[in-house]
């Protein structure tokens, strides 16, 4: 039966095999020597034409999977050509010349772009001559554009991840875009030449997109112009984070990406107009060709829109599906949606294998696949119908037809939502609670009202910019009021629910349950089939129950104390998971400007959600330096927080003012420093506030020595968190509480600076494990060798977030266990023992 289904829909297994091969190639790259001979063997089996049915299907699918594996290798394991940028990373400055690939992304006074390198032409100038890099230009002048040529001197650096559980794999993200090095340069040091005029189609389309975008910026308010630019020319770069978040909270974020909805509406309108026109042409009508002519014209319109929009993955998928659908009609072939969808995926992956890992690719194909499956299941009769004769009722009236259309629209929205739910949770960590009714409002208005008018304006603008501007203003009036309503709905607190990040096994369980629910009515009626259905149901139910029990124990019933020192670069952030489920966050890391990179949003919050932590009992800011404070801002804004502790030492920075504003607006309890308890209990852990001393009110000025120092303990051990205290504060602390500072685990003060970690403090603490939170190759060259020598002399085992990534500590009845996120061995540390290799 499965073989027959595969033959009836050949594109489905072929696309599936190619996806499996590409995924395997991304996760396990570099095995060329095994894959190439395997492909040869599979090809030989296919050519030989083995007669057995299993082999007849297995051999071609194995060949496609292996070819998929090989197709992704030029990105995941690229060959190192002479002069490639990757050969010059992490060395001294080199001279670089290249061409801007796409329009830069502008934020916080910086331009971020991709650069294809070329030979600089300089004699005796060592530097890369090929490869692609990610370039950050500090400054907005010159305003770079696609095709511009630049020359400059800079250091090339290898891309590096923040190595934490659940973290974003930035290195793989860049590899899939052909990038193996990054660089930074000040705008005034950039030699720049504008792009040479070109009459190639891509260059002409790029210039036209820029003209349309400029016209929109001149005629309309920023939000309306940004959305219309996304809907017409596919440029979403001007949509700010607040507006994008509003669309996602309301559950209509898909409207911002040109996809099947937009392309389908264009195809439907163009086909209807062309068919009406061609039906009046006698020479076509007599030959029975109006529908074929309309199909050809619609194909041209669809691909014109796709090219105008920049051929994003969602646009490609929609254009390919509509082309296959119309093509089947032209060739008088049977139309089959699953086969058409698989064909679109196959073509996209053959052209560009990394598209598989694009979020838009996954969302697009999952949505359409589950819509097709859901509508098919809803319209299919049960497996054992009673056999009643069909009714011969009269044609339904307009009310019935309207209700039927509304029902179908509801089912489409429902199955699109259900089919993409795990990916939406994984990517956006929120689920819209108003998505279904919101789609009834915004899809017709934007999709069937704004988009056609905006595209008409775009066509007019190609002939006359003033005429196009007039029609754009009409579209802007309609869209502006729609955006006002959307923003109002998004501000409603109950419009969306924050979620955790699902693990891969949970996603598999979810889709197994969803597929079982779809197939339930259509399951064969035999006793054996019913038993099979019950077994599958019980397995899915058992898997869900086991997952729930596991996370219930891990989050709320565990008896151990867990501390994770996150890799946040040059900063500090610690997440404490206390016995019986209480959670505390001590510092959040951070850079000087969250507009450049928000550690809270991109590092700390993903870890919390990956660990299924949705509420935080206690947030502690040890002191107000940016590398401890700024990462907390996102957490305070987006997570329920029980209370905040800090030394109340103010800092004249935007970060600290924002910290105070969020606490006051969200009414989070924030007691004055002198009212903080010196000893308290959170869950089943004891928290001791050891510094600043009792009765002291930290004065504005030197922040490091006023850092809060905490000792967190259970009956089985303790960890000492020291902020950035330096030698004067260490001596004061030991003189007041020498016995109280003893701990099994020490978070080394001030990132391993020589001005901290005095022998006085280390002798009092006597740590078995010492953790240093510092950035990879940081400009301060921390940790200092003298600190490592002191720790080595003490016999402490040293862990570093720049080498080991996140460092997890578990304290329970069995003692203290330390597990680094990066488990491979590193070179022995000066003055300290080499870390052991963990499984």
ZAMARGU-4260 file (C-alpha; in steps of 0.2 Angstrom, whole numbers, plus 5000, padded with zeros to 4 digits):
<rodrens>
0) 5000/5000/5000 | 5014/5012/5005 | 5023/5007/4988 | 5007/5011/4978 | 5005/5028/4987
5) 5023/5032/4984 | 5021/5028/4965 | 5005/5038/4964 | 5014/5053/4973 | 5032/5051/4968
10) 5038/5068/4973 | 5033/5065/4991 | 5046/5051/4995 | 5059/5060/4984 | 5057/5076/4993
15) 5057/5067/5010 | 5073/5058/5006 | 5082/5074/5000 | 5077/5083/5016 | 5084/5069/5027
20) 5100/5069/5017 | 5102/5088/5019 | 5098/5087/5037 | 5111/5073/5040 | 5124/5083/5030
25) 5121/5098/5041 | 5122/5089/5058 | 5136/5077/5053 | 5147/5086/5040 | 5163/5080/5032
30) 5160/5062/5028 | 5164/5063/5010 | 5174/5047/5009 | 5159/5037/5015 | 5146/5046/5006
35) 5153/5046/4988 | 5156/5027/4987 | 5139/5025/4995 | 5131/5036/4981 | 5140/5025/4968
40) 5134/5009/4975 | 5116/5016/4976 | 5117/5022/4958 | 5123/5005/4952 | 5108/4997/4961
45) 5096/5009/4953 | 5103/5006/4936 | 5103/4988/4938 | 5084/4989/4941 | 5082/4977/4955
50) 5065/4969/4953 | 5060/4967/4972 | 5048/4980/4977 | 5057/4985/4993 | 5073/4987/4984
55) 5064/4996/4969 | 5059/5010/4981 | 5074/5009/4993 | 5088/5011/4981 | 5082/5027/4973
60) 5077/5035/4989 | 5094/5030/4997 | 5103/5038/4982 | 5093/5054/4983 | 5097/5055/5002
65) 5115/5053/4999 | 5115/5066/4985 | 5106/5077/4998 | 5120/5074/5010 | 5133/5079/4997
70) 5124/5094/4991 | 5125/5103/5008 | 5143/5099/5010 | 5150/5115/5001 | 5142/5125/5014
75) 5145/5114/5030 | 5163/5108/5025 | 5169/5120/5011 | 5185/5117/5003 | 5199/5129/5008
80) 5205/5137/4992 | 5221/5147/4992 | 5217/5165/4997 | 5200/5160/5005 | 5195/5172/5019
85) 5195/5157/5031 | 5213/5155/5030 | 5216/5173/5037 | 5205/5172/5053 | 5211/5176/5070
90) 5227/5184/5064 | 5233/5201/5061 | 5225/5215/5051 | 5224/5211/5032 | 5219/5221/5017
95) 5201/5216/5011 | 5192/5221/4995 | 5174/5215/4990 | 5157/5218/4983 | 5141/5221/4994
100) 5130/5206/4991 | 5113/5213/4997 | 5106/5229/5005 | 5114/5231/5022 | 5103/5230/5038
105) 5105/5246/5047 | 5103/5247/5066 | 5111/5257/5081 | 5122/5268/5069 | 5129/5252/5061
110) 5128/5244/5044 | 5128/5225/5044 | 5131/5216/5027 | 5138/5202/5017 | 5153/5205/5007
115) 5160/5194/4993 | 5179/5196/4992 | 5189/5199/4977 | 5208/5201/4974 | 5212/5218/4980
120) 5225/5221/4966 | 5238/5227/4979 | 5255/5221/4976 | 5264/5213/4991 | 5248/5215/5001
125) 5244/5199/5010 | 5225/5196/5011 | 5210/5186/5006 | 5205/5185/4988 | 5189/5175/4989
130) 5175/5169/5001 | 5161/5178/5009 | 5162/5188/5025 | 5150/5196/5037 | 5155/5214/5039
135) 5149/5227/5052 | 5152/5245/5047 | 5152/5257/5062 | 5144/5273/5054 | 5130/5277/5041
140) 5141/5286/5029 | 5143/5281/5015 | 5126/5272/5014 | 5131/5256/5006 | 5120/5247/4993
145) 5120/5231/4984 | 5134/5230/4971 | 5145/5243/4980 | 5163/5240/4980 | 5173/5242/4996
150) 5191/5241/5002 | 5198/5242/5019 | 5210/5235/5032 | 5203/5224/5046 | 5205/5208/5057
155) 5196/5193/5051 | 5188/5183/5065 | 5180/5166/5065 | 5162/5166/5070 | 5159/5160/5088
160) 5143/5155/5097 | 5137/5159/5114 | 5139/5141/5120 | 5124/5137/5131 | 5110/5124/5131
165) 5096/5129/5119 | 5107/5143/5112 | 5107/5149/5094 | 5120/5141/5083 | 5127/5157/5075
170) 5141/5148/5067 | 5130/5136/5058 | 5119/5150/5053 | 5133/5159/5044 | 5140/5143/5037
175) 5123/5140/5028 | 5125/5158/5020 | 5143/5154/5014 | 5151/5164/5028 | 5167/5158/5037
180) 5174/5175/5044 | 5168/5191/5051 | 5175/5208/5051 | 5172/5226/5059 | 5178/5243/5052
185) 5174/5261/5055 | 5165/5270/5041 | 5179/5283/5039 | 5192/5270/5035 | 5182/5262/5021
190) 5186/5265/5003 | 5170/5265/4994 | 5165/5265/4975 | 5147/5264/4970 | 5140/5249/4960
195) 5144/5249/4941 | 5128/5252/4931 | 5121/5235/4925 | 5107/5231/4914 | 5105/5213/4920
200) 5088/5209/4926 | 5093/5207/4944 | 5101/5224/4945 | 5086/5232/4936 | 5074/5224/4948
205) 5085/5229/4963 | 5085/5248/4957 | 5066/5247/4954 | 5063/5240/4972 | 5074/5254/4979
210) 5064/5267/4969 | 5047/5260/4976 | 5054/5259/4994 | 5060/5278/4993 | 5043/5282/4986
215) 5034/5274/5000 | 5045/5282/5013 | 5041/5299/5005 | 5022/5297/5004 | 5017/5287/5020
220) 5021/5286/5038 | 5035/5274/5043 | 5025/5259/5049 | 5013/5260/5034 | 5027/5262/5022
225) 5037/5248/5030 | 5023/5236/5029 | 5019/5241/5011 | 5037/5238/5006 | 5036/5221/5013
230) 5020/5217/5004 | 5026/5223/4987 | 5045/5222/4985 | 5048/5209/4999 | 5059/5221/5009
235) 5055/5219/5028 | 5071/5227/5034 | 5061/5243/5039 | 5048/5234/5050 | 5054/5238/5068
240) 5054/5226/5082 | 5038/5233/5090 | 5028/5232/5074 | 5034/5214/5070 | 5030/5209/5088
245) 5012/5216/5086 | 5009/5205/5071 | 5016/5190/5079 | 5006/5193/5095 | 4990/5194/5085
250) 4994/5179/5076 | 4996/5187/5058 | 5014/5188/5057 | 5013/5177/5041 | 5005/5192/5032
255) 5022/5201/5032 | 5031/5188/5022 | 5025/5186/5004 | 5019/5168/5003 | 5005/5157/4996
260) 4992/5169/5003 | 4998/5184/4993 | 5004/5175/4978 | 4987/5165/4977 | 4977/5181/4978
265) 4987/5189/4964 | 4985/5172/4954 | 4967/5172/4957 | 4963/5190/4952 | 4974/5189/4937
270) 4967/5173/4931 | 4949/5179/4933 | 4953/5195/4924 | 4962/5186/4910 | 4949/5173/4908
275) 4935/5186/4907 | 4945/5195/4893 | 4951/5180/4883 | 4933/5173/4883 | 4928/5188/4873
280) 4941/5184/4859 | 4933/5174/4846 | 4949/5166/4839 | 4953/5159/4856 | 4935/5155/4860
285) 4933/5144/4844 | 4949/5134/4848 | 4944/5132/4866 | 4959/5141/4873 | 4954/5155/4884
290) 4958/5145/4900 | 4975/5140/4893 | 4979/5157/4888 | 4973/5164/4905 | 4985/5151/4914
295) 5000/5156/4904 | 4996/5175/4908 | 4994/5170/4926 | 5011/5161/4926 | 5019/5177/4920
300) 5011/5187/4933 | 5015/5175/4947 | 5034/5175/4942 | 5034/5193/4940 | 5028/5196/4957
305) 5040/5183/4964 | 5055/5191/4955 | 5049/5208/4961 | 5048/5202/4979 | 5066/5195/4979
310) 5062/5176/4978 | 5061/5173/4996 | 5059/5154/5001 | 5040/5157/5005 | 5038/5166/4988
315) 5047/5153/4979 | 5037/5139/4986 | 5021/5148/4982 | 5026/5152/4964 | 5032/5134/4961
320) 5016/5127/4968 | 5005/5138/4958 | 5016/5135/4942 | 5014/5116/4945 | 4995/5117/4948
325) 4993/5128/4932 | 5005/5117/4922 | 4995/5102/4926 | 4980/5110/4919 | 4989/5115/4903
330) 4995/5098/4901 | 4978/5090/4905 | 4986/5080/4920 | 4978/5076/4936 | 4981/5089/4950
335) 4987/5083/4967 | 4991/5095/4980 | 5003/5084/4991 | 5013/5080/4975 | 5013/5098/4970
340) 5019/5104/4987 | 5033/5090/4987 | 5038/5095/4970 | 5040/5114/4975 | 5051/5108/4990
345) 5062/5097/4979 | 5065/5111/4966 | 5070/5123/4980 | 5082/5111/4989 | 5090/5106/4972
350) 5093/5124/4968 | 5098/5129/4986 | 5100/5115/4999 | 5102/5127/5014 | 5084/5133/5012
355) 5079/5118/5022 | 5086/5127/5038 | 5076/5143/5035 | 5062/5146/5047 | 5051/5153/5033
360) 5054/5137/5023 | 5049/5126/5037 | 5034/5137/5042 | 5028/5138/5024 | 5029/5120/5020
365) 5022/5114/5037 | 5007/5126/5035 | 5002/5120/5018 | 5005/5102/5021 | 4994/5102/5037
370) 4981/5112/5028 | 4980/5100/5014 | 4980/5085/5027 | 4967/5093/5038 | 4955/5098/5024
375) 4956/5081/5016 | 4952/5073/5033 | 4938/5085/5036 | 4930/5081/5019 | 4934/5062/5018
380) 4920/5050/5024 | 4924/5038/5038 | 4932/5021/5034 | 4917/5011/5036 | 4902/5022/5029
385) 4885/5016/5031 | 4883/5017/5012 | 4867/5028/5012 | 4864/5035/4995 | 4869/5053/4991
390) 4856/5067/4993 | 4850/5076/4978 | 4846/5092/4986 | 4845/5108/4976 | 4859/5120/4974
395) 4863/5129/4990 | 4858/5147/4993 | 4870/5161/4996 | 4869/5160/5015 | 4874/5141/5014
400) 4888/5145/5002 | 4894/5160/5013 | 4894/5148/5029 | 4903/5135/5019 | 4917/5147/5014
405) 4918/5154/5032 | 4920/5136/5038 | 4933/5132/5025 | 4943/5148/5030 | 4942/5143/5048
410) 4948/5126/5045 | 4963/5133/5034 | 4968/5145/5049 | 4966/5131/5062 | 4976/5118/5053
415) 4990/5131/5048 | 4990/5136/5067 | 4991/5118/5073 | 5003/5112/5060 | 5016/5126/5063
420) 5013/5127/5082 | 5029/5118/5088 | 5040/5128/5076 | 5032/5144/5081 | 5035/5140/5099
425) 5053/5136/5096 | 5056/5151/5085 | 5046/5165/5094 | 5042/5157/5111 | 5024/5164/5111
430) 5007/5158/5104 | 4994/5170/5099 | 4977/5167/5108 | 4968/5178/5096 | 4975/5171/5080
435) 4960/5162/5073 | 4947/5177/5075 | 4961/5189/5070 | 4964/5180/5053 | 4946/5183/5049
440) 4949/5201/5050 | 4966/5205/5044 | 4968/5192/5030 | 4954/5198/5020 | 4958/5217/5023
445) 4977/5215/5020 | 4977/5201/5008 | 4962/5205/4997 | 4961/5224/4999 | 4978/5231/5003
450) 4989/5219/4992 | 4980/5221/4976 | 4979/5240/4977 | 4998/5241/4982 | 5003/5230/4968
455) 4993/5241/4956 | 5002/5256/4963 | 5018/5247/4960 | 5014/5244/4942 | 5009/5262/4939
460) 5025/5267/4948 | 5035/5258/4934 | 5027/5270/4922 | 5024/5285/4932 | 5030/5288/4950
465) 5017/5302/4953 | 5003/5291/4947 | 5010/5277/4958 | 5011/5288/4973 | 4992/5293/4972
470) 4987/5274/4972 | 5000/5270/4986 | 4991/5284/4997 | 4975/5275/4994 | 4982/5258/5000
475) 4991/5268/5014 | 4974/5275/5021 | 4967/5257/5021 | 4982/5249/5029 | 4985/5263/5042
480) 4968/5261/5050 | 4971/5242/5050 | 4988/5244/5059 | 4980/5254/5072 | 4967/5241/5076
485) 4981/5227/5075 | 4992/5237/5088 | 4977/5239/5099 | 4973/5221/5100 | 4992/5217/5102
490) 4993/5228/5118 | 4979/5217/5126 | 4989/5206/5139 | 4979/5191/5135 | 4982/5192/5116
495) 4997/5180/5117 | 5004/5167/5129 | 5023/5166/5132 | 5029/5148/5130 | 5044/5137/5133
500) 5055/5130/5119 | 5050/5112/5114 | 5063/5099/5113 | 5065/5088/5097 | 5057/5073/5105
505) 5042/5084/5111 | 5040/5090/5093 | 5040/5072/5087 | 5027/5067/5100 | 5016/5082/5095
510) 5016/5078/5077 | 5013/5060/5080 | 4997/5065/5091 | 4991/5077/5077 | 4993/5064/5063
515) 4984/5051/5074 | 4970/5063/5077 | 4969/5066/5058 | 4969/5048/5053 | 4957/5042/5067
520) 4941/5043/5056 | 4949/5036/5041 | 4958/5021/5049 | 4953/5004/5041 | 4939/4996/5050
525) 4947/4978/5052 | 4950/4972/5070 | 4969/4971/5067 | 4969/4989/5061 | 4959/4995/5076
530) 4971/4986/5088 | 4986/4995/5079 | 4977/5011/5081 | 4975/5008/5100 | 4993/5003/5101
535) 4999/5019/5093 | 4988/5029/5103 | 4995/5021/5119 | 5013/5024/5114 | 5010/5042/5110
540) 5000/5044/5127 | 5014/5035/5136 | 5027/5046/5128 | 5018/5062/5133 | 5016/5056/5150
545) 5034/5052/5152 | 5039/5069/5145 | 5027/5078/5158 | 5034/5067/5172 | 5052/5070/5168
550) 5050/5089/5167 | 5039/5089/5182 | 5053/5081/5192 | 5067/5092/5183 | 5058/5108/5187
555) 5048/5106/5203 | 5052/5090/5212 | 5071/5089/5211 | 5080/5089/5228 | 5097/5096/5221
560) 5104/5114/5220 | 5109/5118/5202 | 5119/5133/5196 | 5122/5137/5178 | 5135/5150/5174
565) 5131/5155/5156 | 5142/5160/5142 | 5138/5178/5140 | 5154/5184/5133 | 5163/5197/5144
570) 5151/5198/5158 | 5142/5187/5171 | 5125/5178/5172 | 5120/5164/5184 | 5104/5154/5184
575) 5100/5146/5201 | 5088/5131/5201 | 5084/5128/5219 | 5077/5112/5227 | 5059/5110/5224
580) 5058/5122/5209 | 5062/5140/5215 | 5073/5150/5202 | 5084/5164/5205 | 5094/5174/5192
585) 5110/5183/5198 | 5116/5196/5185 | 5111/5195/5166 | 5127/5199/5157 | 5126/5212/5143
590) 5134/5224/5131 | 5136/5242/5132 | 5121/5245/5120 | 5107/5233/5119 | 5103/5239/5101
595) 5119/5231/5095 | 5116/5215/5104 | 5104/5211/5118 | 5111/5197/5129 | 5095/5195/5138
600) 5084/5192/5123 | 5097/5182/5113 | 5106/5172/5127 | 5098/5172/5144 | 5080/5171/5139
605) 5083/5156/5127 | 5091/5147/5141 | 5077/5149/5153 | 5064/5144/5140 | 5074/5129/5135
610) 5074/5124/5153 | 5055/5126/5154 | 5057/5141/5166 | 5043/5153/5164 | 5043/5162/5181
615) 5058/5169/5191 | 5056/5170/5210 | 5071/5182/5213 | 5082/5193/5202 | 5098/5199/5209
620) 5109/5213/5202 | 5126/5213/5210 | 5130/5230/5204 | 5125/5242/5189 | 5139/5239/5177
625) 5132/5235/5159 | 5140/5218/5158 | 5130/5212/5173 | 5114/5223/5171 | 5109/5225/5153
630) 5105/5207/5150 | 5092/5208/5164 | 5081/5221/5156 | 5073/5209/5144 | 5070/5196/5157
635) 5062/5209/5169 | 5051/5215/5154 | 5045/5198/5148 | 5045/5185/5163 | 5035/5186/5179
640) 5047/5191/5192 | 5044/5189/5211 | 5056/5202/5218 | 5072/5211/5214 | 5087/5213/5225
645) 5101/5226/5221 | 5113/5237/5231 | 5103/5252/5224 | 5119/5261/5219 | 5113/5271/5204
650) 5122/5273/5188 | 5120/5287/5175 | 5117/5275/5161 | 5102/5271/5149 | 5102/5253/5155
655) 5100/5258/5173 | 5086/5270/5170 | 5078/5257/5160 | 5080/5245/5174 | 5071/5256/5186
660) 5057/5261/5174 | 5053/5242/5171 | 5053/5238/5189 | 5041/5253/5193 | 5030/5250/5178
665) 5028/5231/5181 | 5027/5234/5200 | 5040/5221/5204 | 5044/5222/5223 | 5061/5230/5225
670) 5066/5233/5243 | 5079/5246/5249 | 5096/5238/5251 | 5096/5241/5270 | 5079/5231/5271
675) 5086/5216/5262 | 5087/5200/5274 | 5105/5194/5278 | 5099/5176/5279 | 5084/5170/5270
680) 5076/5154/5263 | 5071/5152/5245 | 5063/5135/5242 | 5074/5123/5251 | 5090/5133/5249
685) 5098/5146/5261 | 5104/5162/5254 | 5116/5173/5264 | 5119/5191/5259 | 5138/5194/5264
690) 5142/5210/5256 | 5141/5225/5257 | 5141/5224/5276 | 5126/5226/5287 | 5120/5244/5289
695) 5130/5250/5274 | 5122/5260/5261 | 5132/5259/5245 | 5138/5276/5239 | 5138/5281/5221
700) 5156/5279/5214 | 5166/5264/5213 | 5154/5250/5208 | 5164/5235/5209 | 5168/5235/5228
705) 5150/5238/5232 | 5145/5222/5223 | 5132/5211/5231 | 5140/5194/5237 | 5129/5179/5240
710) 5132/5162/5247 | 5119/5150/5242 | 5119/5133/5251 | 5110/5117/5255 | 5114/5103/5267
715) 5126/5096/5254 | 5136/5111/5249 | 5138/5129/5244 | 5142/5141/5230 | 5149/5158/5232
720) 5144/5172/5220 | 5155/5187/5221 | 5151/5199/5208 | 5166/5211/5204 | 5173/5214/5221
725) 5191/5218/5222 | 5205/5216/5235 | 5198/5230/5247 | 5181/5222/5247 | 5188/5204/5249
730) 5198/5209/5264 | 5183/5218/5272 | 5172/5202/5268 | 5185/5190/5276 | 5188/5201/5291
735) 5169/5201/5295 | 5164/5183/5290 | 5179/5172/5287 | 5169/5156/5291 | 5154/5161/5281
740) 5163/5163/5265 | 5168/5144/5264 | 5161/5136/5248 | 5163/5121/5237 | 5161/5132/5221
745) 5168/5149/5218 | 5162/5161/5205 | 5179/5170/5203 | 5177/5189/5206 | 5179/5201/5192
750) 5181/5188/5178 | 5198/5183/5184 | 5205/5200/5185 | 5222/5202/5194 | 5214/5216/5206
755) 5203/5202/5213 | 5205/5184/5219 | 5217/5188/5233 | 5226/5174/5243 | 5216/5180/5258
760) 5199/5177/5250 | 5204/5161/5242 | 5211/5154/5258 | 5195/5158/5267 | 5184/5150/5253
765) 5194/5135/5249 | 5185/5131/5234 | 5186/5114/5225 | 5179/5121/5209 | 5182/5138/5202
770) 5172/5146/5188 | 5178/5161/5178 | 5165/5170/5167 | 5175/5179/5153 | 5174/5182/5135
775) 5183/5173/5121 | 5200/5182/5118 | 5193/5198/5127 | 5202/5214/5126 | 5207/5213/5145
780) 5216/5197/5142 | 5206/5189/5157 | 5208/5178/5166 | 5225/5185/5172 | 5239/5171/5174
785) 5242/5176/5192 | 5224/5172/5196 | 5226/5155/5188 | 5242/5152/5197 | 5233/5156/5214
790) 5219/5144/5210 | 5231/5131/5204 | 5241/5132/5220 | 5225/5130/5230 | 5221/5114/5221
795) 5205/5121/5214 | 5199/5114/5197 | 5196/5129/5185 | 5182/5131/5172 | 5181/5145/5160
800) 5165/5150/5150 | 5177/5156/5136 | 5184/5138/5134 | 5170/5127/5141 | 5154/5137/5137
805) 5141/5137/5150 | 5146/5128/5166 | 5133/5118/5176 | 5135/5114/5194 | 5125/5101/5203
810) 5125/5100/5222 | 5116/5085/5230 | 5119/5071/5242 | 5132/5063/5231 | 5143/5079/5232
815) 5147/5092/5219 | 5147/5089/5200 | 5152/5101/5187 | 5147/5098/5168 | 5153/5110/5155
820) 5143/5113/5139 | 5158/5110/5128 | 5165/5094/5134 | 5180/5092/5123 | 5198/5093/5131
825) 5207/5110/5130 | 5225/5114/5134 | 5230/5113/5152 | 5227/5130/5160 | 5242/5139/5167
830) 5244/5136/5185 | 5229/5125/5186 | 5224/5107/5182 | 5217/5103/5165 | 5198/5100/5165
835) 5193/5082/5164 | 5183/5076/5149 | 5164/5074/5153 | 5153/5062/5143
</rodrens>
